[in-house]
Amino acid sequence: MNLMQLKVPAGYAVTYNKFYDIDPILSEGNDYLIENWGFFTEDLLQIVKLKIKNGKWYIPESEDALLFDLGWYPDSDINGHYHLRINPINLDT
């Protein structure tokens, strides 16, 4: 099993990655839970849009920064689906 191949353009950084190229497997004796649930959770991939300061890339720490967040919803459910959210970074959470 391999991580999903990503083409991330300059100016973005992968800050968390558990997004694998794998199919869900239905758990025996359960109508909806995934046996390999660790690959189908709400936290799979996060990509942040970087900024430049003094000629160097950095991860911004302000609410005007963008966070791309990929997860599986509902968590560990065979009937779930991938969900991509694009949000400003919220430093209060």
WOSULJO-V858950 format. One record per residue. N is the residue number from 0. SS is DSSP state (h for helix, s for strand, l for the rest). D_CENTER is the distance of its C-alpha to the mean C-alpha in Angstrom with 2 decimals. Layout:
n->N ss->SS d_center->D_CENTER
n->N ss->SS d_center->D_CENTER
This chain:
n->0 ss->l d_center->17.43
n->1 ss->l d_center->15.41
n->2 ss->s d_center->11.98
n->3 ss->l d_center->11.23
n->4 ss->l d_center->13.16
n->5 ss->l d_center->11.73
n->6 ss->l d_center->14.21
n->7 ss->l d_center->13.17
n->8 ss->l d_center->16.27
n->9 ss->l d_center->18.21
n->10 ss->l d_center->17.41
n->11 ss->s d_center->13.63
n->12 ss->s d_center->12.05
n->13 ss->s d_center->9.02
n->14 ss->s d_center->9.06
n->15 ss->s d_center->6.80
n->16 ss->s d_center->6.33
n->17 ss->l d_center->7.24
n->18 ss->l d_center->6.79
n->19 ss->s d_center->10.59
n->20 ss->l d_center->13.26
n->21 ss->l d_center->14.84
n->22 ss->l d_center->16.42
n->23 ss->l d_center->16.59
n->24 ss->l d_center->20.00
n->25 ss->s d_center->21.96
n->26 ss->l d_center->23.33
n->27 ss->l d_center->27.14
n->28 ss->l d_center->29.03
n->29 ss->l d_center->26.21
n->30 ss->l d_center->25.74
n->31 ss->l d_center->22.08
n->32 ss->s d_center->20.24
n->33 ss->s d_center->18.30
n->34 ss->l d_center->19.95
n->35 ss->l d_center->17.02
n->36 ss->h d_center->14.89
n->37 ss->h d_center->13.00
n->38 ss->h d_center->10.92
n->39 ss->l d_center->10.47
n->40 ss->l d_center->9.28
n->41 ss->l d_center->7.72
n->42 ss->l d_center->5.36
n->43 ss->l d_center->3.65
n->44 ss->s d_center->1.91
n->45 ss->s d_center->4.16
n->46 ss->s d_center->7.28
n->47 ss->s d_center->10.55
n->48 ss->s d_center->13.75
n->49 ss->l d_center->16.49
n->50 ss->s d_center->20.11
n->51 ss->s d_center->23.36
n->52 ss->s d_center->26.07
n->53 ss->l d_center->29.26
n->54 ss->l d_center->27.98
n->55 ss->s d_center->24.94
n->56 ss->s d_center->21.20
n->57 ss->s d_center->19.59
n->58 ss->l d_center->16.57
n->59 ss->l d_center->18.18
n->60 ss->l d_center->18.78
n->61 ss->l d_center->19.80
n->62 ss->l d_center->18.88
n->63 ss->l d_center->19.41
n->64 ss->l d_center->16.31
n->65 ss->s d_center->13.27
n->66 ss->s d_center->9.66
n->67 ss->s d_center->7.13
n->68 ss->s d_center->4.44
n->69 ss->s d_center->3.25
n->70 ss->s d_center->5.27
n->71 ss->s d_center->8.79
n->72 ss->s d_center->11.68
n->73 ss->l d_center->14.13
n->74 ss->l d_center->12.79
n->75 ss->l d_center->14.64
n->76 ss->s d_center->16.78
n->77 ss->l d_center->18.14
n->78 ss->l d_center->18.54
n->79 ss->l d_center->14.95
n->80 ss->s d_center->12.75
n->81 ss->s d_center->9.35
n->82 ss->s d_center->8.87
n->83 ss->s d_center->7.61
n->84 ss->s d_center->8.92
n->85 ss->s d_center->10.55
n->86 ss->s d_center->12.27
n->87 ss->s d_center->14.71
n->88 ss->l d_center->14.04
n->89 ss->l d_center->16.11
n->90 ss->l d_center->17.93
n->91 ss->l d_center->19.56
n->92 ss->l d_center->16.69
